[in-house]
């Protein structure tokens, strides 16, 4: 029974990684490519790690499989976010059918700061106004 479950996990993981690779080739811009590869790649690698942990019944392999799963699930979204942010700052073109660009009006391109909602208002007690 464990061989069947392992085979299902490995095949599902490989299929998800294949879907992520196809998404990297087929998607029209950087942000959509990263979305496809991050979601499918992290889940696919996690399924492969869990499948190998099931197949090799030793506790050492199971602990390593869980550690790999945790590492991939925690680091893949952060890495994709940072790459996407760098791509946006450097001017990677968005797909022409992109409907919203919420960062355009809220982003200070000089300092790479993101303002939520409307730009911050200057107040009288602001440090830049003090002498």
N, C-alpha and C positions, 0 to 999 in steps of 0.2 A: 504494500500500500504506500509506503514512503517513497518508493521509486516512481510511482504514478504521480504523486503530489509534487515530487521534485521535478519531474519532466514537465508538468503543467506550469510550475513556477518559472523554470528556465525558458520554456518556449514563450510564455507570456512576457517575460522580461526582454527576451530577444526581439519579440514582435514590437514592443513599445519602443525599444531603442531604434529599431528600423523605422518606425513611424516618425520618431524624432529626427532621424537622418533625412528622411524624405521631406519633412517639414523645413529643415535647414536649406534644402535645395529649392523647394517650391515656393516658399513664402516671399513676398515682394520687398520687405524692408527689414532692417536690423532688429527692430523691436518684436516683430511677429516671428522672425526666425528664432530669436532667443526664447520667446514664449513656448514655441513648439519643442525646442530641444531641451529646455530646462524641465518642463513638466514630464515629458515622456522619458527623458534620460534618467532623471532622478527616480521615478517610479520603476523603470526598467532595471536599473542597477540595484535598487532595493529588492525587487523580486528575485533577481539572480543571486544576491547575497543570502536571502532567506532560503531559497531553494538549495543552495550549497550547504547552508547550516542544517537543513533537514536531512540531506543525503549523508553527510559526514556526521555521525552521531556523537563524536567526541565533544566534550564541553569546550575545549579550546577553540575549535572551529566555530562552534555556535556563538561563543562570545565575540570572536572576530567578525562574524557575519553581522551580529547586532551592532558592533562598533562601526562597521562599514556603512550599514544602513543609517545609523544616526549621523555619521559624518556627511554622507551624501545628502540626506534630507535637510540638514542644517546649513550646509555650505552652498549648495547649488542655487537656491533662491537669492542668497546674499551676493554671490558672484554674478549672477545674471542681472541683479539690480545695479551693481556697480558698473558692469560693462554697458548696460543700457544708458545709465546716467552719463558715462563718458562719451558714448556715441551721440547722445543728444547734445551735450555741450560742444562737441567738435563739429556739429552740423550734419550728422548723417541724415540724408533725406528721408522723410516719411513717405509712405505710400500715398499716391494722389487721391485715393478714396478714403483716406483717414478723415473722420468727421469732426473730431475734437482734438485740440492741442491745448490742454489745460495748463501746461507749463509755460507757454509762450508769454502770457501776461503776468505771471507770478514769479518769474525767474530773473534774478540779477545775474546776468552773464559775466560781469566783471569779477564778482566775488564768489560766484557759484552758490549763491544763497537762494533758497526757495521760500517765498512768502506765502503763507496760507491766506486764502481769501483775497481781500484787497491789500494793496501795498501799505506798509506801516506809516502812520501819521507822525509828523514831528510834533513834539510837545515842548512847552517852555522849560521844563526841567530836564531836557535831554542833555547828555554830557557834551554833545557837540556844540551846544549853544552857550555853555558855561565858559567863563574866561579864566 
